[in-house]
Amino acid sequence: MSSAVLRILERFIVIIFFMVAGILVGLNVFVTRGHHSISSEYPMYFKLITIIISLLFIAGLFTLRQHIVRLLEKIPVTFWVAGFLGFSVILQLVVVKLFAVRPSWDFGALINGARLYLDSGEVSAYFSIYPNNIFLFCLLVVIGKVLTPSVIIYLLFNIFIITISQYLIFSIARKVAGQSIAMVTLAVSVLFFPYIFFAPVVYTDTISLVFLLLPLNMLLDKDGEFKSGLPNILGAAVIFAFGMLLKGSLIIFIIAFAITLFFYMKGWKKAYVLLPFVVLIIVKTIFNSALYQLEILDERQLQQTSFPVSHWLVMAQNGERFGKYSGDDVEWTKQLLANNPRDQVSEIHYQELRDRVEEKGLYGNLAFNLEKLKHTWTDGTYYSLNKIKRNPVEPENITSLLDYKSGDLLQGYARVQHLILIIGLLFAASLLKEKRSFVMFCMLAIVGYFLFFLLWETRSRYLVSVTPLIILLSCMGYFKIRIRRFIG
């Protein structure tokens, strides 16, 4: 394929990215769903006040950014990194102490399932329905075997993953944007709302972070461009593949990785575009075979009880739930699997999917997807408060946190931070000239998440996996864009 065609395709992707970024900015200016996630109402002028604060902060950032960079150049980087990571660990431990929850929903199924397996060798029936969580289950079993299968140990593991991810964000930023901006991204990631308030919840949302950041850090050379060596690409592909085993939506990173290789590898190395998919098939095949050989899962049982992909697609079109989890759809799928072959269940799902789409009509589908985007992308808490509000160990602490005054301040912090980061995506245009492969990967991944969760069952917490890229692009945009050139 000629370089001219590749440039056209590259520009097309960039245009799509900025269309997506513009939609997200527009939605977040006019809509906020943080209060909605905990079934509360935001006060009058909440949206206006948070927008004004966000714009003032951005204006101040542009005014002072050179001073900030010069100040950061004088601070020893080791002191900065150690200080912020230490603060992050302390902050997460405090949140875990004050807002610990009794394991429930999928979080509870995983913790209790790991304990059951270690105690008796029995695998919970949960995994025959939701085998998509089996990889995290295996990780928890190994940790429980090596240490002890206590909630405290698993929470410390979660804190470790979040903190390592924050360091990896810093490491990646140092390669692609320089040390000063890397120090800024570290501070932002340590103070990032979901990385603080998801500490008491051990689940794929936070564990998935490392399966994005490790391969990215491995791929980038000291100048912030993708390495072309086969060992690096294969190593990154393997980690991305395990990430997809952990959380299915991480297939987006594999696709973004493959497209980026196609754009920026030279000559015959463009064939590397196939490697991420070949590696994924190999890793998935070996992992599944091991599960069956070790009798952790029963392949025949899975055919009878595990939910097919069509379940999540049809649930994503539930008009009453706007694509969120639907208990009615879950029970319906269970009944279908109990009375019909798996292939026939998928056929019934796809017919229902067509019916749901057709019933809405053109305007109805537009309105439906707009609402879906709102509750997915305009929640600055990323659904974390909802999760720590469930089954709290000390209910009075969460009540005090979410009461009228402190709750609104907390929501305000989450919304302002979210607004600033989303608006920062609009300033990523100039970055393509410097770090094309990395920026293209980020753009593809963000666009991929935008489109994927229009088709799939969704929650705002599902976006946690892609937030490192939003942080990196946004911070680079604010500190690297040349304002006069950007304006015209």
HELIX and SHEET records of a PDB file:
HELIX    1   1 SER A    3  PHE A   30  1                                  28    
HELIX    2   2 HIS A   36  ILE A   38  5                                   3    
HELIX    3   3 PHE A   46  GLU A   73  1                                  28    
HELIX    4   4 VAL A   77  PHE A   99  1                                  23    
HELIX    5   5 TRP A  105  SER A  120  1                                  16    
HELIX    6   6 TYR A  126  ILE A  129  1                                   4    
HELIX    7   7 PRO A  131  ASN A  133  5                                   3    
HELIX    8   8 ILE A  134  VAL A  146  1                                  13    
HELIX    9   9 VAL A  151  ALA A  177  1                                  27    
HELIX   10  10 GLN A  179  VAL A  190  1                                  12    
HELIX   11  11 PHE A  193  PHE A  197  1                                   5    
HELIX   12  12 THR A  204  ILE A  207  1                                   4    
HELIX   13  13 LEU A  209  LEU A  219  1                                  11    
HELIX   14  14 LEU A  230  LEU A  246  1                                  17    
HELIX   15  15 GLY A  248  LEU A  250  5                                   3    
HELIX   16  16 ILE A  251  TYR A  264  1                                  14    
HELIX   17  17 GLY A  267  LEU A  274  5                                   8    
HELIX   18  18 LEU A  275  GLN A  293  1                                  19    
HELIX   19  19 GLU A  299  THR A  305  1                                   7    
HELIX   20  20 VAL A  309  MET A  315  1                                   7    
HELIX   21  21 GLY A  327  ASN A  339  1                                  13    
HELIX   22  22 ARG A  342  TRP A  377  1                                  36    
HELIX   23  23 SER A  384  LYS A  389  1                                   6    
HELIX   24  24 PRO A  395  LEU A  401  1                                   7    
HELIX   25  25 TYR A  404  GLY A  424  1                                  21    
HELIX   26  26 LEU A  425  PHE A  427  5                                   3    
HELIX   27  27 ALA A  429  LYS A  433  5                                   5    
HELIX   28  28 ARG A  436  LEU A  455  1                                  20    
HELIX   29  29 SER A  460  VAL A  466  5                                   7    
HELIX   30  30 THR A  467  LYS A  480  1                                  14    
HELIX   31  31 ILE A  483  ILE A  487  1                                   5    
END                                                                             
